[in-house]
Amino acid sequence: MRTAGIGVLGLIGGLLFAIVLQDALAHALTGDGGTPSVLDMILGPLLPAFALLGAVLSVWLDRRHRRTRSKDTTDD
């Protein structure tokens, strides 16, 4: 249950990071005109990619942290 919760938190964090990054990149790369189609192709997959990356990274970091803490407590 802990792993699922950590994964959901990482998913939400990845989504928020992607939204902020998309907004910053869109304002920086576009002028007064519309969004070019190439930029749409780059910015489009950012949301799901960073959401998945956030979920995987958070679960990996949590497992690594738990493994390190369990080694520290057994050595005493």
PDB file of N, CA, C, O and CB in Angstrom:
ATOM      1  N   MET A   1       0.820  -1.181   0.000  1.00  0.00           N
ATOM      2  CA  MET A   1       0.000   0.000   0.000  1.00  0.00           C
ATOM      3  C   MET A   1       0.875   1.260   0.000  1.00  0.00           C
ATOM      4  O   MET A   1       0.535   2.270  -0.617  1.00  0.00           O
ATOM      5  CB  MET A   1      -0.938  -0.010   1.203  1.00  0.00           C
ATOM      6  N   ARG A   2       2.003   1.175   0.703  1.00  0.00           N
ATOM      7  CA  ARG A   2       2.910   2.323   0.758  1.00  0.00           C
ATOM      8  C   ARG A   2       3.470   2.619  -0.631  1.00  0.00           C
ATOM      9  O   ARG A   2       3.571   3.779  -1.028  1.00  0.00           O
ATOM     10  CB  ARG A   2       4.062   2.063   1.757  1.00  0.00           C
ATOM     11  N   THR A   3       3.829   1.580  -1.362  1.00  0.00           N
ATOM     12  CA  THR A   3       4.403   1.767  -2.692  1.00  0.00           C
ATOM     13  C   THR A   3       3.396   2.412  -3.638  1.00  0.00           C
ATOM     14  O   THR A   3       3.760   3.262  -4.452  1.00  0.00           O
ATOM     15  CB  THR A   3       4.876   0.427  -3.261  1.00  0.00           C
ATOM     16  N   ALA A   4       2.144   2.013  -3.533  1.00  0.00           N
ATOM     17  CA  ALA A   4       1.114   2.617  -4.386  1.00  0.00           C
ATOM     18  C   ALA A   4       0.930   4.088  -4.055  1.00  0.00           C
ATOM     19  O   ALA A   4       0.786   4.916  -4.955  1.00  0.00           O
ATOM     20  CB  ALA A   4      -0.221   1.874  -4.231  1.00  0.00           C
ATOM     21  N   GLY A   5       0.935   4.418  -2.774  1.00  0.00           N
ATOM     22  CA  GLY A   5       0.800   5.818  -2.366  1.00  0.00           C
ATOM     23  C   GLY A   5       1.967   6.668  -2.828  1.00  0.00           C
ATOM     24  O   GLY A   5       1.783   7.788  -3.304  1.00  0.00           O
ATOM     25  N   ILE A   6       3.164   6.131  -2.685  1.00  0.00           N
ATOM     26  CA  ILE A   6       4.358   6.847  -3.149  1.00  0.00           C
ATOM     27  C   ILE A   6       4.305   7.019  -4.658  1.00  0.00           C
ATOM     28  O   ILE A   6       4.683   8.072  -5.173  1.00  0.00           O
ATOM     29  CB  ILE A   6       5.647   6.096  -2.737  1.00  0.00           C
ATOM     30  N   GLY A   7       3.846   6.008  -5.369  1.00  0.00           N
ATOM     31  CA  GLY A   7       3.721   6.098  -6.824  1.00  0.00           C
ATOM     32  C   GLY A   7       2.727   7.164  -7.257  1.00  0.00           C
ATOM     33  O   GLY A   7       2.970   7.889  -8.222  1.00  0.00           O
ATOM     34  N   VAL A   8       1.606   7.261  -6.544  1.00  0.00           N
ATOM     35  CA  VAL A   8       0.597   8.279  -6.870  1.00  0.00           C
ATOM     36  C   VAL A   8       1.147   9.674  -6.596  1.00  0.00           C
ATOM     37  O   VAL A   8       0.940  10.594  -7.387  1.00  0.00           O
ATOM     38  CB  VAL A   8      -0.703   8.047  -6.056  1.00  0.00           C
ATOM     39  N   LEU A   9       1.849   9.828  -5.474  1.00  0.00           N
ATOM     40  CA  LEU A   9       2.465  11.127  -5.186  1.00  0.00           C
ATOM     41  C   LEU A   9       3.502  11.511  -6.241  1.00  0.00           C
ATOM     42  O   LEU A   9       3.587  12.674  -6.636  1.00  0.00           O
ATOM     43  CB  LEU A   9       3.119  11.104  -3.803  1.00  0.00           C
ATOM     44  N   GLY A  10       4.284  10.543  -6.693  1.00  0.00           N
ATOM     45  CA  GLY A  10       5.248  10.801  -7.754  1.00  0.00           C
ATOM     46  C   GLY A  10       4.572  11.142  -9.067  1.00  0.00           C
ATOM     47  O   GLY A  10       5.056  11.990  -9.816  1.00  0.00           O
ATOM     48  N   LEU A  11       3.457  10.486  -9.350  1.00  0.00           N
ATOM     49  CA  LEU A  11       2.682  10.775 -10.558  1.00  0.00           C
ATOM     50  C   LEU A  11       2.170  12.207 -10.537  1.00  0.00           C
ATOM     51  O   LEU A  11       2.266  12.919 -11.536  1.00  0.00           O
ATOM     52  CB  LEU A  11       1.508   9.794 -10.695  1.00  0.00           C
ATOM     53  N   ILE A  12       1.628  12.627  -9.406  1.00  0.00           N
ATOM     54  CA  ILE A  12       1.126  13.995  -9.280  1.00  0.00           C
ATOM     55  C   ILE A  12       2.270  15.000  -9.376  1.00  0.00           C
ATOM     56  O   ILE A  12       2.138  16.035 -10.029  1.00  0.00           O
ATOM     57  CB  ILE A  12       0.372  14.172  -7.950  1.00  0.00           C
ATOM     58  N   GLY A  13       3.387  14.695  -8.728  1.00  0.00           N
ATOM     59  CA  GLY A  13       4.549  15.581  -8.813  1.00  0.00           C
ATOM     60  C   GLY A  13       5.075  15.694 -10.230  1.00  0.00           C
ATOM     61  O   GLY A  13       5.440  16.784 -10.670  1.00  0.00           O
ATOM     62  N   GLY A  14       5.118  14.583 -10.949  1.00  0.00           N
ATOM     63  CA  GLY A  14       5.556  14.607 -12.342  1.00  0.00           C
ATOM     64  C   GLY A  14       4.626  15.408 -13.228  1.00  0.00           C
ATOM     65  O   GLY A  14       5.074  16.128 -14.121  1.00  0.00           O
ATOM     66  N   LEU A  15       3.329  15.284 -12.984  1.00  0.00           N
ATOM     67  CA  LEU A  15       2.356  16.068 -13.755  1.00  0.00           C
ATOM     68  C   LEU A  15       2.523  17.565 -13.499  1.00  0.00           C
ATOM     69  O   LEU A  15       2.520  18.365 -14.435  1.00  0.00           O
ATOM     70  CB  LEU A  15       0.922  15.633 -13.405  1.00  0.00           C
ATOM     71  N   LEU A  16       2.668  17.933 -12.240  1.00  0.00           N
ATOM     72  CA  LEU A  16       2.846  19.354 -11.915  1.00  0.00           C
ATOM     73  C   LEU A  16       4.136  19.907 -12.515  1.00  0.00           C
ATOM     74  O   LEU A  16       4.160  21.028 -13.023  1.00  0.00           O
ATOM     75  CB  LEU A  16       2.850  19.557 -10.396  1.00  0.00           C
ATOM     76  N   PHE A  17       5.206  19.118 -12.456  1.00  0.00           N
ATOM     77  CA  PHE A  17       6.463  19.552 -13.050  1.00  0.00           C
ATOM     78  C   PHE A  17       6.324  19.727 -14.557  1.00  0.00           C
ATOM     79  O   PHE A  17       6.846  20.688 -15.120  1.00  0.00           O
ATOM     80  CB  PHE A  17       7.573  18.552 -12.736  1.00  0.00           C
ATOM     81  N   ALA A  18       5.620  18.801 -15.215  1.00  0.00           N
ATOM     82  CA  ALA A  18       5.427  18.895 -16.666  1.00  0.00           C
ATOM     83  C   ALA A  18       4.599  20.109 -17.045  1.00  0.00           C
ATOM     84  O   ALA A  18       4.874  20.759 -18.053  1.00  0.00           O
ATOM     85  CB  ALA A  18       4.760  17.634 -17.195  1.00  0.00           C
ATOM     86  N   ILE A  19       3.585  20.420 -16.244  1.00  0.00           N
ATOM     87  CA  ILE A  19       2.755  21.588 -16.538  1.00  0.00           C
ATOM     88  C   ILE A  19       3.570  22.870 -16.457  1.00  0.00           C
ATOM     89  O   ILE A  19       3.468  23.741 -17.320  1.00  0.00           O
ATOM     90  CB  ILE A  19       1.567  21.660 -15.574  1.00  0.00           C
ATOM     91  N   VAL A  20       4.381  22.972 -15.408  1.00  0.00           N
ATOM     92  CA  VAL A  20       5.222  24.161 -15.253  1.00  0.00           C
ATOM     93  C   VAL A  20       6.248  24.246 -16.381  1.00  0.00           C
ATOM     94  O   VAL A  20       6.480  25.321 -16.933  1.00  0.00           O
ATOM     95  CB  VAL A  20       5.934  24.146 -13.886  1.00  0.00           C
ATOM     96  N   LEU A  21       6.860  23.114 -16.721  1.00  0.00           N
ATOM     97  CA  LEU A  21       7.856  23.093 -17.789  1.00  0.00           C
ATOM     98  C   LEU A  21       7.222  23.417 -19.138  1.00  0.00           C
ATOM     99  O   LEU A  21       7.803  24.162 -19.926  1.00  0.00           O
ATOM    100  CB  LEU A  21       8.546  21.730 -17.846  1.00  0.00           C
ATOM    101  N   GLN A  22       6.054  22.875 -19.412  1.00  0.00           N
ATOM    102  CA  GLN A  22       5.367  23.181 -20.668  1.00  0.00           C
ATOM    103  C   GLN A  22       5.050  24.658 -20.775  1.00  0.00           C
ATOM    104  O   GLN A  22       5.243  25.270 -21.825  1.00  0.00           O
ATOM    105  CB  GLN A  22       4.085  22.366 -20.790  1.00  0.00           C
ATOM    106  N   ASP A  23       4.566  25.226 -19.693  1.00  0.00           N
ATOM    107  CA  ASP A  23       4.214  26.639 -19.712  1.00  0.00           C
ATOM    108  C   ASP A  23       5.451  27.503 -19.953  1.00  0.00           C
ATOM    109  O   ASP A  23       5.409  28.442 -20.747  1.00  0.00           O
ATOM    110  CB  ASP A  23       3.535  27.038 -18.397  1.00  0.00           C
ATOM    111  N   ALA A  24       6.539  27.189 -19.275  1.00  0.00           N
ATOM    112  CA  ALA A  24       7.765  27.965 -19.444  1.00  0.00           C
ATOM    113  C   ALA A  24       8.321  27.824 -20.858  1.00  0.00           C
ATOM    114  O   ALA A  24       8.723  28.813 -21.470  1.00  0.00           O
ATOM    115  CB  ALA A  24       8.815  27.526 -18.424  1.00  0.00           C
ATOM    116  N   LEU A  25       8.345  26.598 -21.375  1.00  0.00           N
ATOM    117  CA  LEU A  25       8.867  26.375 -22.724  1.00  0.00           C
ATOM    118  C   LEU A  25       7.970  27.008 -23.786  1.00  0.00           C
ATOM    119  O   LEU A  25       8.465  27.559 -24.770  1.00  0.00           O
ATOM    120  CB  LEU A  25       9.014  24.878 -22.992  1.00  0.00           C
ATOM    121  N   ALA A  26       6.673  26.932 -23.592  1.00  0.00           N
ATOM    122  CA  ALA A  26       5.752  27.505 -24.581  1.00  0.00           C
ATOM    123  C   ALA A  26       5.908  29.021 -24.653  1.00  0.00           C
ATOM    124  O   ALA A  26       5.897  29.592 -25.743  1.00  0.00           O
ATOM    125  CB  ALA A  26       4.295  27.140 -24.239  1.00  0.00           C
ATOM    126  N   HIS A  27       6.052  29.669 -23.515  1.00  0.00           N
ATOM    127  CA  HIS A  27       6.231  31.117 -23.523  1.00  0.00           C
ATOM    128  C   HIS A  27       7.599  31.514 -24.067  1.00  0.00           C
ATOM    129  O   HIS A  27       7.731  32.547 -24.724  1.00  0.00           O
ATOM    130  CB  HIS A  27       6.050  31.673 -22.120  1.00  0.00           C
ATOM    131  N   ALA A  28       8.605  30.709 -23.800  1.00  0.00           N
ATOM    132  CA  ALA A  28       9.944  31.040 -24.260  1.00  0.00           C
ATOM    133  C   ALA A  28      10.125  30.788 -25.755  1.00  0.00           C
ATOM    134  O   ALA A  28      10.837  31.536 -26.425  1.00  0.00           O
ATOM    135  CB  ALA A  28      10.964  30.245 -23.481  1.00  0.00           C
ATOM    136  N   LEU A  29       9.495  29.757 -26.278  1.00  0.00           N
ATOM    137  CA  LEU A  29       9.740  29.360 -27.661  1.00  0.00           C
ATOM    138  C   LEU A  29       8.758  29.935 -28.671  1.00  0.00           C
ATOM    139  O   LEU A  29       9.003  29.883 -29.877  1.00  0.00           O
ATOM    140  CB  LEU A  29       9.712  27.888 -27.755  1.00  0.00           C
ATOM    141  N   THR A  30       7.663  30.475 -28.193  1.00  0.00           N
ATOM    142  CA  THR A  30       6.711  31.060 -29.136  1.00  0.00           C
ATOM    143  C   THR A  30       6.729  32.567 -29.012  1.00  0.00           C
ATOM    144  O   THR A  30       6.976  33.121 -27.941  1.00  0.00           O
ATOM    145  CB  THR A  30       5.289  30.518 -28.896  1.00  0.00           C
ATOM    146  N   GLY A  31       6.472  33.199 -30.094  1.00  0.00           N
ATOM    147  CA  GLY A  31       6.399  34.657 -30.106  1.00  0.00           C
ATOM    148  C   GLY A  31       4.958  35.097 -29.944  1.00  0.00           C
ATOM    149  O   GLY A  31       4.197  34.507 -29.178  1.00  0.00           O
ATOM    150  N   ASP A  32       4.595  36.132 -30.667  1.00  0.00           N
ATOM    151  CA  ASP A  32       3.227  36.634 -30.611  1.00  0.00           C
ATOM    152  C   ASP A  32       2.266  35.771 -31.423  1.00  0.00           C
ATOM    153  O   ASP A  32       1.051  35.827 -31.234  1.00  0.00           O
ATOM    154  CB  ASP A  32       3.180  38.064 -31.110  1.00  0.00           C
ATOM    155  N   GLY A  33       2.813  34.995 -32.306  1.00  0.00           N
ATOM    156  CA  GLY A  33       1.959  34.150 -33.151  1.00  0.00           C
ATOM    157  C   GLY A  33       1.538  32.884 -32.438  1.00  0.00           C
ATOM    158  O   GLY A  33       1.726  32.739 -31.230  1.00  0.00           O
ATOM    159  N   GLY A  34       0.965  31.966 -33.204  1.00  0.00           N
ATOM    160  CA  GLY A  34       0.503  30.699 -32.648  1.00  0.00           C
ATOM    161  C   GLY A  34       1.663  29.745 -32.400  1.00  0.00           C
ATOM    162  O   GLY A  34       2.822  30.062 -32.668  1.00  0.00           O
ATOM    163  N   THR A  35       1.330  28.599 -31.894  1.00  0.00           N
ATOM    164  CA  THR A  35       2.326  27.579 -31.595  1.00  0.00           C
ATOM    165  C   THR A  35       2.656  26.805 -32.867  1.00  0.00           C
ATOM    166  O   THR A  35       1.744  26.300 -33.523  1.00  0.00           O
ATOM    167  CB  THR A  35       1.821  26.623 -30.484  1.00  0.00           C
ATOM    168  N   PRO A  36       3.925  26.697 -33.234  1.00  0.00           N
ATOM    169  CA  PRO A  36       4.296  25.907 -34.416  1.00  0.00           C
ATOM    170  C   PRO A  36       3.997  24.418 -34.200  1.00  0.00           C
ATOM    171  O   PRO A  36       3.978  23.941 -33.065  1.00  0.00           O
ATOM    172  CB  PRO A  36       5.793  26.103 -34.744  1.00  0.00           C
ATOM    173  N   SER A  37       3.770  23.706 -35.274  1.00  0.00           N
ATOM    174  CA  SER A  37       3.405  22.298 -35.160  1.00  0.00           C
ATOM    175  C   SER A  37       4.545  21.451 -34.589  1.00  0.00           C
ATOM    176  O   SER A  37       4.291  20.466 -33.895  1.00  0.00           O
ATOM    177  CB  SER A  37       2.995  21.759 -36.519  1.00  0.00           C
ATOM    178  N   VAL A  38       5.784  21.818 -34.869  1.00  0.00           N
ATOM    179  CA  VAL A  38       6.924  21.068 -34.326  1.00  0.00           C
ATOM    180  C   VAL A  38       6.959  21.215 -32.806  1.00  0.00           C
ATOM    181  O   VAL A  38       7.239  20.254 -32.088  1.00  0.00           O
ATOM    182  CB  VAL A  38       8.263  21.562 -34.953  1.00  0.00           C
ATOM    183  N   LEU A  39       6.674  22.415 -32.326  1.00  0.00           N
ATOM    184  CA  LEU A  39       6.654  22.642 -30.881  1.00  0.00           C
ATOM    185  C   LEU A  39       5.511  21.866 -30.225  1.00  0.00           C
ATOM    186  O   LEU A  39       5.655  21.384 -29.101  1.00  0.00           O
ATOM    187  CB  LEU A  39       6.522  24.145 -30.576  1.00  0.00           C
ATOM    188  N   ASP A  40       4.385  21.745 -30.913  1.00  0.00           N
ATOM    189  CA  ASP A  40       3.277  20.929 -30.399  1.00  0.00           C
ATOM    190  C   ASP A  40       3.696  19.474 -30.249  1.00  0.00           C
ATOM    191  O   ASP A  40       3.327  18.810 -29.280  1.00  0.00           O
ATOM    192  CB  ASP A  40       2.057  21.030 -31.325  1.00  0.00           C
ATOM    193  N   MET A  41       4.463  18.986 -31.206  1.00  0.00           N
ATOM    194  CA  MET A  41       4.913  17.599 -31.145  1.00  0.00           C
ATOM    195  C   MET A  41       5.897  17.382 -30.008  1.00  0.00           C
ATOM    196  O   MET A  41       5.971  16.279 -29.467  1.00  0.00           O
ATOM    197  CB  MET A  41       5.549  17.191 -32.464  1.00  0.00           C
ATOM    198  N   ILE A  42       6.647  18.394 -29.636  1.00  0.00           N
ATOM    199  CA  ILE A  42       7.599  18.277 -28.535  1.00  0.00           C
ATOM    200  C   ILE A  42       6.889  18.418 -27.191  1.00  0.00           C
ATOM    201  O   ILE A  42       7.136  17.635 -26.274  1.00  0.00           O
ATOM    202  CB  ILE A  42       8.707  19.336 -28.666  1.00  0.00           C
ATOM    203  N   LEU A  43       6.017  19.403 -27.070  1.00  0.00           N
ATOM    204  CA  LEU A  43       5.363  19.681 -25.796  1.00  0.00           C
ATOM    205  C   LEU A  43       4.222  18.717 -25.476  1.00  0.00           C
ATOM    206  O   LEU A  43       3.886  18.537 -24.306  1.00  0.00           O
ATOM    207  CB  LEU A  43       4.841  21.084 -25.798  1.00  0.00           C
ATOM    208  N   GLY A  44       3.635  18.108 -26.470  1.00  0.00           N
ATOM    209  CA  GLY A  44       2.502  17.212 -26.260  1.00  0.00           C
ATOM    210  C   GLY A  44       2.801  16.030 -25.352  1.00  0.00           C
ATOM    211  O   GLY A  44       2.056  15.793 -24.401  1.00  0.00           O
ATOM    212  N   PRO A  45       3.855  15.289 -25.611  1.00  0.00           N
ATOM    213  CA  PRO A  45       4.116  14.108 -24.788  1.00  0.00           C
ATOM    214  C   PRO A  45       4.797  14.402 -23.447  1.00  0.00           C
ATOM    215  O   PRO A  45       5.121  13.469 -22.713  1.00  0.00           O
ATOM    216  CB  PRO A  45       4.960  13.155 -25.558  1.00  0.00           C
ATOM    217  N   LEU A  46       5.017  15.656 -23.118  1.00  0.00           N
ATOM    218  CA  LEU A  46       5.686  15.957 -21.850  1.00  0.00           C
ATOM    219  C   LEU A  46       4.871  15.524 -20.634  1.00  0.00           C
ATOM    220  O   LEU A  46       5.425  14.972 -19.684  1.00  0.00           O
ATOM    221  CB  LEU A  46       5.975  17.439 -21.762  1.00  0.00           C
ATOM    222  N   LEU A  47       3.575  15.766 -20.653  1.00  0.00           N
ATOM    223  CA  LEU A  47       2.739  15.418 -19.497  1.00  0.00           C
ATOM    224  C   LEU A  47       2.796  13.933 -19.155  1.00  0.00           C
ATOM    225  O   LEU A  47       3.146  13.596 -18.024  1.00  0.00           O
ATOM    226  CB  LEU A  47       1.303  15.819 -19.759  1.00  0.00           C
ATOM    227  N   PRO A  48       2.470  13.038 -20.070  1.00  0.00           N
ATOM    228  CA  PRO A  48       2.521  11.625 -19.676  1.00  0.00           C
ATOM    229  C   PRO A  48       3.938  11.122 -19.409  1.00  0.00           C
ATOM    230  O   PRO A  48       4.138  10.257 -18.556  1.00  0.00           O
ATOM    231  CB  PRO A  48       1.889  10.777 -20.748  1.00  0.00           C
ATOM    232  N   ALA A  49       4.915  11.657 -20.129  1.00  0.00           N
ATOM    233  CA  ALA A  49       6.295  11.199 -19.925  1.00  0.00           C
ATOM    234  C   ALA A  49       6.806  11.587 -18.541  1.00  0.00           C
ATOM    235  O   ALA A  49       7.391  10.758 -17.845  1.00  0.00           O
ATOM    236  CB  ALA A  49       7.218  11.781 -21.007  1.00  0.00           C
ATOM    237  N   PHE A  50       6.593  12.833 -18.136  1.00  0.00           N
ATOM    238  CA  PHE A  50       7.058  13.262 -16.826  1.00  0.00           C
ATOM    239  C   PHE A  50       6.225  12.665 -15.700  1.00  0.00           C
ATOM    240  O   PHE A  50       6.742  12.446 -14.605  1.00  0.00           O
ATOM    241  CB  PHE A  50       7.036  14.770 -16.737  1.00  0.00           C
ATOM    242  N   ALA A  51       4.943  12.398 -15.947  1.00  0.00           N
ATOM    243  CA  ALA A  51       4.120  11.729 -14.939  1.00  0.00           C
ATOM    244  C   ALA A  51       4.642  10.321 -14.678  1.00  0.00           C
ATOM    245  O   ALA A  51       4.782   9.909 -13.526  1.00  0.00           O
ATOM    246  CB  ALA A  51       2.646  11.678 -15.387  1.00  0.00           C
ATOM    247  N   LEU A  52       4.925   9.593 -15.737  1.00  0.00           N
ATOM    248  CA  LEU A  52       5.475   8.249 -15.594  1.00  0.00           C
ATOM    249  C   LEU A  52       6.859   8.282 -14.958  1.00  0.00           C
ATOM    250  O   LEU A  52       7.168   7.462 -14.092  1.00  0.00           O
ATOM    251  CB  LEU A  52       5.539   7.558 -16.951  1.00  0.00           C
ATOM    252  N   LEU A  53       7.683   9.218 -15.381  1.00  0.00           N
ATOM    253  CA  LEU A  53       9.016   9.355 -14.801  1.00  0.00           C
ATOM    254  C   LEU A  53       8.932   9.681 -13.317  1.00  0.00           C
ATOM    255  O   LEU A  53       9.698   9.132 -12.524  1.00  0.00           O
ATOM    256  CB  LEU A  53       9.810  10.439 -15.534  1.00  0.00           C
ATOM    257  N   GLY A  54       8.022  10.559 -12.927  1.00  0.00           N
ATOM    258  CA  GLY A  54       7.862  10.907 -11.518  1.00  0.00           C
ATOM    259  C   GLY A  54       7.424   9.717 -10.686  1.00  0.00           C
ATOM    260  O   GLY A  54       7.923   9.522  -9.577  1.00  0.00           O
ATOM    261  N   ALA A  55       6.502   8.920 -11.201  1.00  0.00           N
ATOM    262  CA  ALA A  55       6.030   7.740 -10.469  1.00  0.00           C
ATOM    263  C   ALA A  55       7.144   6.719 -10.299  1.00  0.00           C
ATOM    264  O   ALA A  55       7.351   6.198  -9.203  1.00  0.00           O
ATOM    265  CB  ALA A  55       4.842   7.101 -11.191  1.00  0.00           C
ATOM    266  N   VAL A  56       7.856   6.433 -11.372  1.00  0.00           N
ATOM    267  CA  VAL A  56       8.929   5.441 -11.312  1.00  0.00           C
ATOM    268  C   VAL A  56      10.061   5.922 -10.411  1.00  0.00           C
ATOM    269  O   VAL A  56      10.588   5.155  -9.607  1.00  0.00           O
ATOM    270  CB  VAL A  56       9.464   5.140 -12.721  1.00  0.00           C
ATOM    271  N   LEU A  57      10.428   7.174 -10.545  1.00  0.00           N
ATOM    272  CA  LEU A  57      11.519   7.726  -9.739  1.00  0.00           C
ATOM    273  C   LEU A  57      11.162   7.755  -8.257  1.00  0.00           C
ATOM    274  O   LEU A  57      12.012   7.456  -7.418  1.00  0.00           O
ATOM    275  CB  LEU A  57      11.868   9.133 -10.215  1.00  0.00           C
ATOM    276  N   SER A  58       9.939   8.104  -7.922  1.00  0.00           N
ATOM    277  CA  SER A  58       9.558   8.158  -6.516  1.00  0.00           C
ATOM    278  C   SER A  58       9.546   6.772  -5.880  1.00  0.00           C
ATOM    279  O   SER A  58       9.986   6.614  -4.742  1.00  0.00           O
ATOM    280  CB  SER A  58       8.192   8.808  -6.368  1.00  0.00           C
ATOM    281  N   VAL A  59       9.050   5.771  -6.595  1.00  0.00           N
ATOM    282  CA  VAL A  59       9.047   4.404  -6.065  1.00  0.00           C
ATOM    283  C   VAL A  59      10.470   3.901  -5.916  1.00  0.00           C
ATOM    284  O   VAL A  59      10.796   3.267  -4.912  1.00  0.00           O
ATOM    285  CB  VAL A  59       8.240   3.461  -6.980  1.00  0.00           C
ATOM    286  N   TRP A  60      11.313   4.167  -6.884  1.00  0.00           N
ATOM    287  CA  TRP A  60      12.713   3.730  -6.816  1.00  0.00           C
ATOM    288  C   TRP A  60      13.436   4.384  -5.647  1.00  0.00           C
ATOM    289  O   TRP A  60      14.158   3.711  -4.911  1.00  0.00           O
ATOM    290  CB  TRP A  60      13.440   4.052  -8.127  1.00  0.00           C
ATOM    291  N   LEU A  61      13.252   5.687  -5.470  1.00  0.00           N
ATOM    292  CA  LEU A  61      13.901   6.383  -4.358  1.00  0.00           C
ATOM    293  C   LEU A  61      13.383   5.898  -3.013  1.00  0.00           C
ATOM    294  O   LEU A  61      14.157   5.776  -2.064  1.00  0.00           O
ATOM    295  CB  LEU A  61      13.690   7.886  -4.481  1.00  0.00           C
ATOM    296  N   ASP A  62      12.087   5.620  -2.913  1.00  0.00           N
ATOM    297  CA  ASP A  62      11.527   5.129  -1.661  1.00  0.00           C
ATOM    298  C   ASP A  62      12.089   3.757  -1.316  1.00  0.00           C
ATOM    299  O   ASP A  62      12.462   3.509  -0.169  1.00  0.00           O
ATOM    300  CB  ASP A  62      10.003   5.070  -1.744  1.00  0.00           C
ATOM    301  N   ARG A  63      12.151   2.875  -2.287  1.00  0.00           N
ATOM    302  CA  ARG A  63      12.711   1.534  -2.020  1.00  0.00           C
ATOM    303  C   ARG A  63      14.179   1.613  -1.650  1.00  0.00           C
ATOM    304  O   ARG A  63      14.638   0.885  -0.770  1.00  0.00           O
ATOM    305  CB  ARG A  63      12.538   0.622  -3.240  1.00  0.00           C
ATOM    306  N   ARG A  64      14.910   2.478  -2.305  1.00  0.00           N
ATOM    307  CA  ARG A  64      16.331   2.640  -1.988  1.00  0.00           C
ATOM    308  C   ARG A  64      16.505   3.192  -0.565  1.00  0.00           C
ATOM    309  O   ARG A  64      17.387   2.759   0.177  1.00  0.00           O
ATOM    310  CB  ARG A  64      17.011   3.580  -3.018  1.00  0.00           C
ATOM    311  N   HIS A  65      15.654   4.149  -0.204  1.00  0.00           N
ATOM    312  CA  HIS A  65      15.724   4.734   1.130  1.00  0.00           C
ATOM    313  C   HIS A  65      15.360   3.697   2.199  1.00  0.00           C
ATOM    314  O   HIS A  65      16.013   3.626   3.241  1.00  0.00           O
ATOM    315  CB  HIS A  65      14.789   5.952   1.227  1.00  0.00           C
ATOM    316  N   ARG A  66      14.328   2.900   1.946  1.00  0.00           N
ATOM    317  CA  ARG A  66      13.940   1.869   2.912  1.00  0.00           C
ATOM    318  C   ARG A  66      15.026   0.811   3.064  1.00  0.00           C
ATOM    319  O   ARG A  66      15.277   0.337   4.172  1.00  0.00           O
ATOM    320  CB  ARG A  66      12.629   1.210   2.487  1.00  0.00           C
ATOM    321  N   ARG A  67      15.670   0.439   1.966  1.00  0.00           N
ATOM    322  CA  ARG A  67      16.734  -0.566   2.029  1.00  0.00           C
ATOM    323  C   ARG A  67      17.920  -0.040   2.819  1.00  0.00           C
ATOM    324  O   ARG A  67      18.506  -0.772   3.616  1.00  0.00           O
ATOM    325  CB  ARG A  67      17.179  -0.974   0.617  1.00  0.00           C
ATOM    326  N   THR A  68      18.278   1.220   2.607  1.00  0.00           N
ATOM    327  CA  THR A  68      19.404   1.830   3.317  1.00  0.00           C
ATOM    328  C   THR A  68      19.096   1.933   4.808  1.00  0.00           C
ATOM    329  O   THR A  68      19.961   1.655   5.638  1.00  0.00           O
ATOM    330  CB  THR A  68      19.723   3.226   2.737  1.00  0.00           C
ATOM    331  N   ARG A  69      17.886   2.325   5.152  1.00  0.00           N
ATOM    332  CA  ARG A  69      17.505   2.458   6.562  1.00  0.00           C
ATOM    333  C   ARG A  69      17.448   1.105   7.246  1.00  0.00           C
ATOM    334  O   ARG A  69      17.782   1.008   8.427  1.00  0.00           O
ATOM    335  CB  ARG A  69      16.155   3.160   6.689  1.00  0.00           C
ATOM    336  N   SER A  70      17.040   0.062   6.549  1.00  0.00           N
ATOM    337  CA  SER A  70      16.978  -1.261   7.169  1.00  0.00           C
ATOM    338  C   SER A  70      18.383  -1.798   7.424  1.00  0.00           C
ATOM    339  O   SER A  70      18.590  -2.515   8.403  1.00  0.00           O
ATOM    340  CB  SER A  70      16.187  -2.238   6.281  1.00  0.00           C
ATOM    341  N   LYS A  71      19.340  -1.475   6.582  1.00  0.00           N
ATOM    342  CA  LYS A  71      20.735  -1.889   6.821  1.00  0.00           C
ATOM    343  C   LYS A  71      21.311  -1.138   8.019  1.00  0.00           C
ATOM    344  O   LYS A  71      22.077  -1.708   8.796  1.00  0.00           O
ATOM    345  CB  LYS A  71      21.610  -1.637   5.559  1.00  0.00           C
ATOM    346  N   ASP A  72      20.950   0.135   8.176  1.00  0.00           N
ATOM    347  CA  ASP A  72      21.456   0.917   9.295  1.00  0.00           C
ATOM    348  C   ASP A  72      20.938   0.395  10.621  1.00  0.00           C
ATOM    349  O   ASP A  72      21.686   0.397  11.599  1.00  0.00           O
ATOM    350  CB  ASP A  72      21.079   2.373   9.132  1.00  0.00           C
ATOM    351  N   THR A  73      19.712  -0.046  10.699  1.00  0.00           N
ATOM    352  CA  THR A  73      19.134  -0.495  11.964  1.00  0.00           C
ATOM    353  C   THR A  73      19.590  -1.905  12.321  1.00  0.00           C
ATOM    354  O   THR A  73      19.629  -2.235  13.507  1.00  0.00           O
ATOM    355  CB  THR A  73      17.613  -0.443  11.895  1.00  0.00           C
ATOM    356  N   THR A  74      19.934  -2.749  11.359  1.00  0.00           N
ATOM    357  CA  THR A  74      20.370  -4.102  11.668  1.00  0.00           C
ATOM    358  C   THR A  74      21.834  -4.154  12.075  1.00  0.00           C
ATOM    359  O   THR A  74      22.258  -5.118  12.714  1.00  0.00           O
ATOM    360  CB  THR A  74      20.138  -5.002  10.482  1.00  0.00           C
ATOM    361  N   ASP A  75      22.618  -3.138  11.719  1.00  0.00           N
ATOM    362  CA  ASP A  75      24.036  -3.138  12.057  1.00  0.00           C
ATOM    363  C   ASP A  75      24.291  -2.792  13.518  1.00  0.00           C
ATOM    364  O   ASP A  75      25.363  -3.094  14.041  1.00  0.00           O
ATOM    365  CB  ASP A  75      24.771  -2.168  11.172  1.00  0.00           C
ATOM    366  N   ASP A  76      23.325  -2.164  14.186  1.00  0.00           N
ATOM    367  CA  ASP A  76      23.530  -1.745  15.579  1.00  0.00           C
ATOM    368  C   ASP A  76      23.528  -2.880  16.523  1.00  0.00           C
ATOM    369  O   ASP A  76      23.690  -2.682  17.727  1.00  0.00           O
ATOM    370  CB  ASP A  76      22.497  -0.778  15.996  1.00  0.00           C
TER     371      ASP A  76
END
